[in-house]
Amino acid sequence: QISTTMHILLRLAERAAHGGVPVTSFSIGRELNVPEATLKPILKGLIDGGYVIEAEPNANPNSHGFYLVRDPSTIKLSEAVDAVIVGEARSESDARINSVIGKIDSARREVLSSITLDRLRSTAAEAVETPTVQIPREPKR
């Protein structure tokens, strides 16, 4: 979900900057080689989070598709991804697994909080030049 979310946002930012064909769930699905049904919950999270709107084809068939609501420089990837990842995976029965998943979530948020959509759009290498996240080790038992 994380990579698909960033891919969708990146395509929408590029369309906002350069125009071109509408970004639809069909076009994204075809580009990523995933069914549209897989994209629907991600797009819903981005819509509900206030990052994206969908224009219906009724008024103008050429404007149908998804559009960014906010300027890419104001969209932190951590916040957009959090809008999509609603229920974090947790183990009902093992606290050790929950501990590892919590650390992964924290590391993901820390890295993505320093990257805006505009920065990601600028160049892939420049966007990810952030300090490495240090995950504390559990004491040995």
C-alpha positions as CSV (number, residue, x, y, z in Angstrom):
1,Q,0.0,0.0,0.0
2,I,2.8,2.4,0.7
3,S,4.4,2.2,-2.7
4,T,1.0,2.3,-4.5
5,T,0.0,5.4,-2.4
6,M,3.2,7.2,-3.3
7,H,2.8,6.2,-7.0
8,I,-0.7,7.6,-7.1
9,L,0.3,10.8,-5.5
10,L,3.3,11.2,-7.8
11,R,1.2,10.7,-10.9
12,L,-1.3,13.3,-9.7
13,A,1.5,15.8,-8.9
14,E,3.0,15.3,-12.3
15,R,-0.4,15.8,-14.0
16,A,-1.0,19.0,-11.9
17,A,2.4,20.3,-13.0
18,H,2.4,19.3,-16.7
19,G,-1.2,18.5,-17.7
20,G,-1.8,15.4,-19.8
21,V,-4.3,12.6,-19.8
22,P,-6.5,12.2,-16.8
23,V,-5.3,10.0,-13.9
24,T,-8.0,7.4,-13.3
25,S,-8.1,4.2,-11.3
26,F,-8.0,2.3,-14.7
27,S,-4.8,4.1,-15.9
28,I,-3.1,3.6,-12.5
29,G,-4.1,0.0,-12.4
30,R,-2.8,-0.6,-15.9
31,E,0.5,1.1,-15.1
32,L,1.0,-0.8,-11.9
33,N,-0.5,-4.0,-13.3
34,V,-3.0,-4.3,-10.4
35,P,-6.8,-4.6,-10.5
36,E,-8.8,-1.4,-10.0
37,A,-10.4,-3.0,-6.9
38,T,-7.0,-3.0,-5.2
39,L,-6.7,0.7,-5.7
40,K,-10.2,1.7,-4.5
41,P,-9.4,1.6,-0.7
42,I,-6.2,3.5,-1.3
43,L,-7.9,6.2,-3.3
44,K,-10.7,6.3,-0.7
45,G,-8.2,6.9,2.0
46,L,-6.6,9.7,0.0
47,I,-10.0,11.3,-0.6
48,D,-11.1,10.9,3.0
49,G,-7.8,12.3,4.2
50,G,-8.3,15.5,2.1
51,Y,-5.5,14.9,-0.4
52,V,-7.4,13.9,-3.5
53,I,-10.8,14.5,-5.2
54,E,-12.5,12.6,-8.0
55,A,-14.1,14.6,-10.8
56,E,-17.0,12.8,-12.4
57,P,-17.3,12.5,-16.2
58,N,-20.8,14.0,-16.2
59,A,-19.9,17.6,-16.5
60,N,-16.9,17.3,-18.8
61,P,-15.6,14.0,-20.1
62,N,-12.1,15.4,-20.5
63,S,-11.9,16.3,-16.8
64,H,-12.8,12.9,-15.4
65,G,-10.3,11.4,-13.0
66,F,-8.4,12.1,-9.7
67,Y,-6.8,15.4,-8.8
68,L,-4.7,16.7,-5.9
69,V,-6.5,19.0,-3.5
70,R,-3.4,20.5,-2.0
71,D,-0.2,21.9,-3.3
72,P,2.5,19.0,-3.4
73,S,4.8,21.1,-1.2
74,T,2.3,20.9,1.6
75,I,1.8,17.1,1.5
76,K,4.1,15.1,3.8
77,L,4.3,11.5,2.6
78,S,4.0,10.2,6.2
79,E,0.6,11.9,6.6
80,A,-0.7,10.8,3.2
81,V,0.4,7.2,3.8
82,D,-1.2,7.3,7.3
83,A,-4.5,8.3,5.7
84,V,-4.4,5.1,3.7
85,I,-3.1,2.7,6.3
86,V,-6.0,2.7,8.6
87,G,-5.7,-0.5,10.6
88,E,-2.0,-1.2,11.4
89,A,-1.3,-4.9,11.4
90,R,-1.1,-6.2,14.9
91,S,-0.8,-9.6,16.4
92,E,-3.6,-10.5,18.7
93,S,-1.5,-13.1,20.5
94,D,2.1,-12.1,20.6
95,A,3.5,-8.9,22.1
96,R,6.9,-9.6,20.5
97,I,5.4,-9.2,17.0
98,N,3.6,-6.1,18.1
99,S,6.9,-4.6,19.3
100,V,8.6,-5.2,15.9
101,I,5.6,-3.9,14.0
102,G,5.6,-0.8,16.2
103,K,9.3,-0.1,15.4
104,I,8.7,-0.6,11.7
105,D,5.8,1.9,11.8
106,S,7.9,4.4,13.7
107,A,10.8,4.1,11.3
108,R,8.4,4.5,8.3
109,R,6.8,7.6,9.8
110,E,10.2,9.2,10.6
111,V,11.6,8.7,7.1
112,L,8.5,9.7,5.3
113,S,7.8,12.8,7.5
114,S,10.9,14.5,6.0
115,I,9.7,14.0,2.4
116,T,7.0,16.1,0.8
117,L,5.3,15.1,-2.4
118,D,7.0,18.1,-4.2
119,R,10.4,16.9,-3.0
120,L,9.6,13.3,-4.2
121,R,8.6,14.7,-7.6
122,S,11.8,16.8,-8.0
123,T,14.1,13.8,-8.3
124,A,14.1,10.3,-6.8
125,A,17.7,10.5,-5.5
126,E,17.3,13.9,-3.9
127,A,14.1,13.0,-2.2
128,V,15.5,10.1,-0.2
129,E,18.7,11.7,1.0
130,T,17.7,11.6,4.6
131,P,19.5,10.3,7.7
132,T,19.2,6.6,8.3
133,V,16.7,5.7,11.0
134,Q,18.2,3.9,14.0
135,I,15.9,1.3,15.4
136,P,16.8,0.5,19.0
137,R,17.5,-3.1,19.8
138,E,15.6,-5.0,22.4
139,P,17.8,-6.0,25.4
140,K,18.8,-9.7,25.3
141,R,16.9,-11.9,27.7
